[in-house]
Amino acid sequence: MQQYHKCQPAVMWQRNIIILSIVSALPACALQQVSYKEDIHPILDSNCNGCHIAPYGYGYQKTGLDMSTYHSLMKGTIYGPVVIVGDSRRSILNKLVEGRAGNLQKILHDAENEEITQKEVETIRDWVDEGALNN
């Protein structure tokens, strides 16, 4: 049988208080979910909709990708979807904005005209990973 030091219950009580304090603070530290309306749409509007808007945008005419609304973005291109819900690593949208699209990036997008910030790239990634909700 293990013997306890006479002050050990007090130490355990203090430890439990500290743990409860930390755990109760966690919800306050939780990250806010990315909003399509408040976060994503403004990014796409300022960086992508110059070309990817129906019916006359150059990007729309070449690929069929209209990025002006949630539903048209989720519809994708004539070649398929650009957003893989919950998987930013495979999502074409993320590959393009992160510069991971290789030759496709160079052919379709003029780097001088596309000025998306690292924070915007991270916001799009988080939104896709969170389920690409229409919120």
C-alpha positions in Angstrom: 0.0 0.0 0.0 1.3 3.4 -1.0 1.7 5.9 1.8 0.9 9.6 1.1 2.6 12.6 2.6 0.3 14.5 4.9 0.2 17.6 2.7 -0.4 15.7 -0.6 -4.2 16.2 -0.6 -3.7 20.0 -0.5 -1.3 19.8 -3.4 -3.7 17.7 -5.4 -6.5 20.1 -4.6 -4.5 23.0 -5.9 -3.5 21.1 -9.0 -7.1 20.3 -9.7 -8.1 24.0 -9.4 -5.4 24.9 -11.9 -6.5 22.2 -14.3 -10.2 23.3 -14.0 -9.2 26.9 -14.6 -7.3 26.1 -17.8 -10.0 23.8 -19.1 -12.8 26.4 -18.4 -10.8 29.0 -20.3 -10.4 26.9 -23.4 -13.8 27.8 -25.0 -12.9 31.5 -24.8 -9.7 30.8 -26.7 -11.4 28.7 -29.4 -11.0 30.1 -32.9 -14.0 31.6 -34.6 -15.3 29.8 -37.6 -14.5 31.4 -41.0 -17.6 32.9 -42.6 -18.1 32.8 -46.4 -20.1 36.0 -46.3 -17.9 38.0 -44.0 -14.4 36.5 -44.8 -14.3 34.6 -48.1 -16.6 36.5 -50.4 -14.7 39.8 -49.9 -11.4 38.0 -50.7 -12.7 36.5 -53.9 -14.5 39.7 -54.8 -11.3 41.8 -54.6 -8.8 39.1 -56.0 -10.7 36.8 -58.4 -14.0 38.3 -59.6 -12.4 40.6 -62.1 -11.9 37.5 -64.3 -14.1 34.8 -62.8 -17.6 36.4 -63.2 -20.3 35.4 -65.6 -20.8 36.0 -68.5 -17.9 38.2 -69.7 -15.0 37.5 -67.4 -12.0 36.0 -69.1 -11.6 33.3 -66.5 -15.2 32.4 -66.7 -15.1 32.2 -70.5 -12.1 29.9 -70.4 -13.1 27.6 -67.5 -16.7 28.2 -66.6 -15.7 29.2 -63.1 -17.9 32.0 -61.7 -16.7 33.0 -58.3 -19.3 35.7 -57.7 -21.6 33.6 -55.4 -21.2 30.7 -53.0 -23.3 28.4 -55.2 -21.4 29.3 -58.4 -18.1 28.8 -56.7 -19.2 25.4 -55.4 -20.4 24.4 -58.8 -16.8 24.6 -60.0 -15.6 24.7 -63.6 -16.4 22.9 -66.8 -13.7 20.5 -65.7 -15.1 19.8 -62.2 -15.1 21.2 -58.7 -12.5 23.7 -57.4 -13.4 23.3 -53.7 -12.9 19.9 -52.1 -14.9 20.4 -48.9 -12.9 19.7 -45.8 -9.6 19.1 -47.8 -7.6 22.2 -48.6 -4.6 20.0 -49.7 -6.6 18.6 -52.6 -8.8 21.6 -53.3 -7.9 23.3 -56.6 -8.9 26.7 -55.2 -6.3 26.3 -52.4 -3.6 25.0 -54.8 -4.1 28.1 -57.0 -4.1 30.7 -54.2 -1.2 29.0 -52.4 0.9 28.8 -55.6 0.9 24.9 -55.6 -0.8 24.5 -59.0 2.4 24.3 -61.0 2.1 25.1 -64.7 -1.7 25.6 -64.3 -0.9 28.5 -62.0 1.5 30.1 -64.6 -0.8 29.5 -67.6 -4.0 30.8 -66.1 -3.0 33.6 -63.7 -0.8 36.6 -64.2 1.2 36.9 -60.9 1.4 40.6 -61.2 -2.4 41.0 -61.1 -3.0 38.5 -58.3 -2.1 40.1 -55.0 -3.5 37.8 -52.3 -2.1 38.1 -48.9 -0.8 35.3 -46.8 -3.6 36.0 -44.2 -6.2 35.7 -47.0 -4.6 32.4 -48.2 -4.8 31.1 -44.6 -8.4 32.2 -44.3 -9.4 30.4 -47.5 -7.6 27.3 -46.3 -9.3 27.4 -42.9 -12.7 27.9 -44.6 -12.2 24.8 -46.8 -10.9 22.7 -44.0 -13.9 23.8 -41.8 -16.3 22.4 -44.4 -16.6 25.4 -46.9 -19.9 26.4 -45.4 -22.3 29.0 -46.8 -22.4 31.0 -43.6 
